């Protein structure tokens, strides 16, 4: 395991972040890690322990049938963009489910 600095940017099509899991760690409360700036969500996670891939599961809310995108920076190296698994469903929920190489 190595420690890395992670920055996650999710576009403003996602109106809220309901749940975040990085590796096997549930990130709570979200308000301490994600902030909404310049029409995008920015999450900062410093000295986060990762093996060879960073497993990400983030559940977000937005307008039904709209797509949202996410960028992941690991030690300032860009990965992505990643799209929702499927556009927001009829209840407005969508998920990012990614395995990002470290």
N, C-alpha and C positions, 0 to 999 in steps of 0.2 A: 504494500500500500504506500502511496505517496500523497503528500499534501499539495493541493492545487488551489488557485484562486479562480472562482467561477463567476461569470456575469451572464445573466439570462435576460434577454430583451424580448418582450411580447408586444405586438402592435396593439393600437387602440381599438381594434375591432373586438378585442376581449375587454368587456366592461368590468369584469371582476374576476378574481382568482379565488376559487373555492377550496382547493386542496393542492398541496405540493409534496411530492416524495422524491428525494434525491438519494440514489443508492437504496438503502433500506431505512432511511431516516425521514420521518414525517416532519415537515417544517411547520412549526407552530410557534407563536402566532404569525400569520403571513405579514402583518403590518410591520413587523420588525425587520423583515428581509426584502420585501417588495415595496416600491414606491411608484406612484404614477407621475411621470415627468414628460413634458413635451409630447403628449398624446401616445405614450407607450409605458408599459410596465417594465421596471428595471429591478432585477433581483441580484444582490451581491452576497456571495458566500466565500469568505476567505479561509484559507487553511483547511479546506474540506478534504477528507481522506477518500481516495479513489484508487481502484485497482487499474485495470486496463481500459475499461469502458465506464462511462457515467450513465447509469440508468435514471431516466427522468420520466415521471408521471405527473402531469399538471392538469387539473380540471378547471376549466374556465367557463364563463358565461358571456353570451353575446346574442345578437339578433339571429333568429332561425334562418338557416340556409346560407349564412355568410361564413366565409373562411377567415382564419386568423393565421399569422405566421410568427415564428419564434427563431431567434438567433441565440447561439450559445458560444461564449468565449471562455476558453480554458487557458489560463495564463496568457491572456490577450491573443490567443490563436482562435480565429473565427471558424465556427462550424454552422452549417445551415445555409439558407433558411429552411426551417422545417414547418410543414403545414399541419393543421389539426388532422387527426386520424380520419375524420369525416367532418363536413361543415357542421355548424351548430345545429343540434336537433330541434324539433318543434317546441321543446321546453326551454331552449336557449343554452343547452350544455354541450360542451365539446371537450376533447382531451388531446394533449400532446403526450405521446408515448414513444420515447426515443432512447436509443442506445448510442451515445456519442463517444467516439474514440478519444482517448486521452493521450 
